[in-house]
Amino acid sequence: MSANLLEMQGVHTHIGAYHILHGVDLVVPRGQLTMLLGRNGVGKTTTLRTIMGLWPASQGRIRFNGQDITQLSTPQIAGLNIAYVPENMGIFSDLTVKENMLLAARQAKRAEQMDAARLQWIFKLFPAVEKFWNHPAGKLSGGQKQMLAVARAIVEPRELLIIDEPSKGLAPAIINNMINAFQQLKASGVTILLVEQNINFAKRLGDTVAVMENGVVVHAGTMQAFAQDESLQTSLLGLAL
Amino acid sequence: MKGLDFDWKPLALVPLLVLAALPLVGSGSTWVTLTVAGLAMGMIIFVIASGLTLIFGLMDVLNFGHGVFIALGAFVATSVLGAMGDWTGSQEMWRNLLALLPAMVIAMLVAGAIGLAFERFIVRPVYGQHLKQILITMGGMIIGEELIKVIWGPQQIALPLPEGLRGSLLLGDAAIEKYRLVAMCVGVLVFALLAWTLNRTKIGLLIRAGVQDREMVESLGYRIRRLFVGIFVFGSALAGLGGVMWGLYQQSVTPQMGAQVNILIFIVIIIGGLGSTGGALIGSLLVGLMANYTGFLAPKVALFSNILLMVVVLLWRPQGVYPVANR
């Protein structure tokens, strides 16, 4: 079994006439939390969407668990036990919180068939999910929706969680709640690839880091080393963070 | 809590329209007759429109060829009912109703099968390309109409009601056509089945989610294309059923009937909110009632009245009465 759960080699992605990724090389070590950092518009979201097959790679290779997934469709990729939380959270506003969770539980046809013990664990991580269980998801606040999005991603055990900017627009108290949840997820052995703009959030959670610029990964290493090197942070991420 | 959250205003439009028509119509018995006729027509339109709105909602496909399934269903019914002359000519109501059943089922099966081919060869190559969808599905409808002419001939064909469904029941002074009650019952049954499927089953959950955000549904591991093919076939079958009901309502069928009904259906799904089944029900009832009231009160504006209704609704709610979130 390879030490890396996910590997991208020289991945290019075009969206219409635009060439967004210019040969991304990225590894996500098994059981670790990898932070994908970079300024706005460098291709972080495109990288995640390319992994999920939402924008197919035009060149290069993506391997998951040793299997080439470059040409697979999005449902096939998700079926390999990969959960994805997009930047807009992908919450179904017209459905209740329960229905959102049930949808993600592929093994369950009815709410009663969802793993009760796992649901209790999720409720402890994200109490809002239990509190608003029968409420329309569209009525939740931004923070509650983000909690629901992550809770939905873990309603069944997944090997890899891919999450796009979970702290975006959230109040500090909710960010702390989110950090606590990700720490518990890490402890449970899940591999996580997380795009983030909030450097403090990234430093507190990341095991490894990859920084993107102009559609390529320009730095990869441990988060500990990156966090200690302020000049590297400034040169790669600028002052915007 | 869920009940309190429900938006009742669009639902209130139907009784408001019914009550507003009473003083205008004047005679109570005529008003009852028109109202029942309007509700029956509305339920038939709903049967046809519900499939189309899901097709649009789920895959953004503008199927202007939906009308061909209506005509197909109606023509199949002429053949089936024609072959069951003993049953349709019987004075016994149960035999009449039993004759309608195979006509409806066979019409649905044929329309569904043709719908499967229509999706595969006409719609699938133009996913995501609205202009091409409009052109090619209209082309598909023209071809379908011509094929109907080849099989059944270009002339109008009579589709008489079975013997026991002819005539009216008297409710006080109000005459209520028996067939309209049957059409209402079938419409309510279809709505109940649809509502149950959408709200009580996992497949319904997938459809409702897919209408809102199909990309996210795929990201959760579901093959929405397969679901869409199923919905397209189901929607075509419902259009076939609606065609049988519409043909019996008009008591005649023509190859062009689908194109004529198409206009009403698009008004309905625009009023209802593209992709919204509940909205399609409200839109259908409003259109059916409006057509009957204005047909009685001011026949010259009857055709225009539903377009006016659509304009008024869109001025109030530009996305339709029950817009689908995330769209």
Interface residues (C-beta under 8 A of the other chain):
Chain A: M52 L54 S73 T74 P75 A78 G79 Y84 P86 G90 F92 S93 D94 L95 T96 E99 L102 L103 A104 R106 K109 R110 N134 H135 P136 G138 K139
Chain B: M1 K2 D5 T201 K202 L205 L206 R208 A209 Q212 D213 E215 M216 V217 E218 S219 L220 G221 Y222 R223 I224 V324 A325 N326
